[in-house]
Amino acid sequence: MRDGYWMKAGHGLAIAVPAAAPTKLVARMLDASIPEHPSEADQRVVKDLARACLDDLGHRLTVAFRLPSDISWVIVDHADMPDIVTPREFGLGVEPQVPLLRIVAGEDLVIDMRKADMPTAPPGDRLLPMSMGLALQQLAISASLGRCSLTVSEMAGLSEGDVLVFDQVIEKPIALVLDGKAVLPGKCMIDHVDDSLRLKLLEPINR
């Protein structure tokens, strides 16, 4: 920007105001042309109206970018753009190819503003209580009839009619096993029914 000045708010937002912008702003506000050589009184009117318009723009940008309400806009009288990290520029004016003003905002401010304007996600389906989910879980329950230990050669030598002696006493209750790993509280006995075997509980599982 060769002529004009900058309005700056904090370290992340600025407005470039070219020298001809105040007069053009007032001409748009009044929907009238401004004399090429206005009187001193007209110049004061143009200056005051332009100042009010730019102050209003600054306030609107403060709200749009969600800056603190007490932040101050500072006039910087030089052509160089203020130091803004990762600046993003936006043209403002009636003619898109020749913007009347330029708004420069830091990338973080732009991202935060767009995130805030995004619609919130609709609430998802409510999760069932964990107890209900666990209640529907399938479990494999078995009974441990006993164990015995054999060497590889003994195992290889087994034949029809051989007897394996388990460590479980036949009169004692049999322990229940969950998924082949954890021993459940609760005992059972083998019950013969016709050609099948059933496990008859002697103690409750959920005690």
C-alpha positions as CSV (number, residue, x, y, z in Angstrom):
1,M,0.0,0.0,0.0
2,R,1.7,3.2,-1.2
3,D,-0.5,5.8,0.5
4,G,-2.8,5.6,3.4
5,Y,-2.6,4.0,6.8
6,W,-3.3,0.8,8.8
7,M,-5.8,0.2,11.6
8,K,-4.4,-2.6,13.9
9,A,-6.1,-4.6,16.7
10,G,-3.7,-6.7,18.8
11,H,-1.2,-8.9,16.9
12,G,-3.5,-10.7,14.6
13,L,-5.9,-8.3,12.8
14,A,-5.5,-5.2,10.7
15,I,-7.3,-3.0,8.1
16,A,-5.5,-1.4,5.2
17,V,-7.0,2.0,4.5
18,P,-5.8,3.6,1.2
19,A,-5.7,7.4,1.0
20,A,-8.7,7.5,-1.3
21,A,-10.8,5.1,0.8
22,P,-12.3,7.6,3.2
23,T,-13.7,9.8,0.4
24,K,-15.1,6.8,-1.4
25,L,-16.6,5.4,1.7
26,V,-18.5,8.7,2.4
27,A,-19.6,8.9,-1.2
28,R,-21.1,5.5,-0.9
29,M,-22.7,6.3,2.5
30,L,-24.3,9.5,1.1
31,D,-25.0,8.1,-2.3
32,A,-23.5,11.3,-3.7
33,S,-20.3,12.4,-5.4
34,I,-17.7,14.3,-3.4
35,P,-16.2,17.5,-5.0
36,E,-12.7,17.1,-6.2
37,H,-11.7,20.1,-4.2
38,P,-14.0,20.1,-1.2
39,S,-14.1,23.0,1.3
40,E,-12.6,22.7,4.7
41,A,-16.0,22.2,6.2
42,D,-16.7,19.4,3.7
43,Q,-13.4,17.8,4.4
44,R,-14.2,17.7,8.2
45,V,-17.5,16.1,7.4
46,V,-15.9,13.5,5.2
47,K,-13.2,12.8,7.8
48,D,-15.8,12.4,10.6
49,L,-18.1,10.2,8.6
50,A,-15.2,8.0,7.4
51,R,-13.9,7.7,10.9
52,A,-17.3,6.6,12.2
53,C,-17.6,4.1,9.3
54,L,-14.1,2.6,10.0
55,D,-14.8,2.5,13.8
56,D,-18.0,0.6,13.1
57,L,-16.1,-1.8,10.8
58,G,-13.5,-2.3,13.5
59,H,-16.2,-3.1,16.1
60,R,-17.9,-5.6,13.7
61,L,-14.5,-7.3,13.0
62,T,-13.8,-7.5,16.7
63,V,-17.1,-9.3,17.2
64,A,-16.7,-11.5,14.1
65,F,-13.2,-12.7,15.2
66,R,-14.3,-13.0,18.8
67,L,-11.6,-10.6,20.1
68,P,-11.8,-9.1,23.6
69,S,-14.4,-6.4,23.7
70,D,-12.0,-3.9,25.3
71,I,-9.3,-4.3,22.6
72,S,-8.2,-1.0,21.0
73,W,-7.7,-0.3,17.3
74,V,-4.4,1.6,16.8
75,I,-3.6,3.8,13.7
76,V,-0.3,2.8,12.1
77,D,0.9,5.6,9.7
78,H,3.2,3.6,7.3
79,A,2.8,1.7,4.1
80,D,4.2,-1.6,5.4
81,M,1.8,-4.3,6.6
82,P,1.9,-4.8,10.3
83,D,3.7,-7.9,11.5
84,I,1.0,-10.7,11.5
85,V,1.9,-14.4,11.7
86,T,0.7,-16.3,8.6
87,P,-1.6,-13.5,7.3
88,R,-4.7,-14.1,5.3
89,E,-6.1,-11.2,3.2
90,F,-9.7,-10.3,2.4
91,G,-10.9,-7.6,0.0
92,L,-13.8,-5.4,1.0
93,G,-15.6,-3.1,-1.4
94,V,-18.2,-2.8,-4.2
95,E,-15.9,-3.8,-7.0
96,P,-14.4,-7.3,-6.4
97,Q,-11.4,-6.7,-8.6
98,V,-10.5,-3.4,-6.9
99,P,-11.2,-3.7,-3.1
100,L,-11.8,-0.5,-1.3
101,L,-10.3,-1.9,1.9
102,R,-8.2,-4.9,2.8
103,I,-8.6,-6.9,5.9
104,V,-5.6,-8.9,7.1
105,A,-6.1,-11.5,9.8
106,G,-3.7,-14.1,11.2
107,E,-4.4,-17.7,10.2
108,D,-5.2,-18.8,13.8
109,L,-7.9,-16.1,14.0
110,V,-9.5,-17.2,10.7
111,I,-9.5,-20.9,11.7
112,D,-11.0,-20.1,15.2
113,M,-13.8,-18.0,13.6
114,R,-14.7,-20.7,11.1
115,K,-14.7,-23.4,13.7
116,A,-17.0,-21.3,15.9
117,D,-19.5,-20.8,13.0
118,M,-19.7,-24.5,12.2
119,P,-22.9,-26.3,13.3
120,T,-22.6,-28.5,16.2
121,A,-22.8,-32.2,15.6
122,P,-26.2,-33.8,16.4
123,P,-26.3,-35.9,19.6
124,G,-25.7,-39.5,18.9
125,D,-27.7,-42.5,20.2
126,R,-27.5,-42.9,23.9
127,L,-25.3,-45.7,25.0
128,L,-26.8,-48.5,27.1
129,P,-25.6,-49.0,30.6
130,M,-22.5,-51.3,30.8
131,S,-24.5,-53.8,32.9
132,M,-27.0,-54.3,30.1
133,G,-24.2,-54.8,27.5
134,L,-22.5,-57.3,29.8
135,A,-25.7,-59.1,30.4
136,L,-26.0,-59.9,26.6
137,Q,-22.5,-61.2,26.3
138,Q,-22.2,-64.9,25.4
139,L,-20.0,-67.0,27.7
140,A,-18.7,-70.5,27.4
141,I,-18.9,-72.5,30.7
142,S,-17.5,-75.9,31.2
143,A,-16.6,-78.3,34.0
144,S,-13.1,-79.3,34.9
145,L,-13.3,-83.1,35.4
146,G,-9.6,-83.3,36.4
147,R,-6.1,-83.5,35.1
148,C,-3.2,-85.9,34.7
149,S,0.4,-85.6,33.6
150,L,2.0,-87.8,30.9
151,T,5.4,-87.8,29.2
152,V,5.6,-87.6,25.4
153,S,6.5,-91.3,25.2
154,E,3.6,-92.3,27.5
155,M,1.3,-90.2,25.4
156,A,2.5,-91.9,22.2
157,G,2.1,-95.3,23.8
158,L,-1.6,-95.0,24.7
159,S,-3.9,-97.6,23.2
160,E,-7.5,-98.7,23.4
161,G,-8.5,-99.8,26.9
162,D,-5.8,-97.8,28.7
163,V,-7.0,-95.9,31.8
164,L,-6.0,-92.3,32.6
165,V,-6.2,-91.4,36.3
166,F,-7.3,-87.8,37.0
167,D,-6.5,-85.9,40.1
168,Q,-10.2,-85.2,40.7
169,V,-11.9,-87.4,43.4
170,I,-15.1,-88.7,42.0
171,E,-17.1,-87.9,45.2
172,K,-16.0,-84.2,45.3
173,P,-17.9,-81.5,43.4
174,I,-16.5,-80.4,40.1
175,A,-15.3,-76.8,39.6
176,L,-16.9,-74.7,36.8
177,V,-14.6,-73.0,34.3
178,L,-15.2,-69.8,32.2
179,D,-13.9,-69.8,28.6
180,G,-11.3,-72.4,29.6
181,K,-9.4,-70.0,31.9
182,A,-11.0,-68.5,35.0
183,V,-12.5,-70.8,37.6
184,L,-16.0,-69.6,38.6
185,P,-17.4,-69.6,42.1
186,G,-19.8,-72.5,42.2
187,K,-19.7,-76.3,42.1
188,C,-21.5,-78.9,40.2
189,M,-22.0,-82.7,39.9
190,I,-22.4,-84.9,36.9
191,D,-25.9,-86.1,36.5
192,H,-26.7,-89.1,34.2
193,V,-29.9,-88.8,32.1
194,D,-30.4,-91.6,29.6
195,D,-27.4,-91.4,27.2
196,S,-26.4,-87.8,28.1
197,L,-24.6,-86.1,30.9
198,R,-25.8,-83.0,32.7
199,L,-24.1,-80.7,35.2
200,K,-26.1,-80.1,38.3
201,L,-25.2,-76.9,40.2
202,L,-24.5,-77.4,43.9
203,E,-23.6,-73.7,44.6
204,P,-24.9,-70.6,42.9
205,I,-22.6,-68.9,40.4
206,N,-23.6,-65.3,41.2
207,R,-23.2,-65.5,44.9
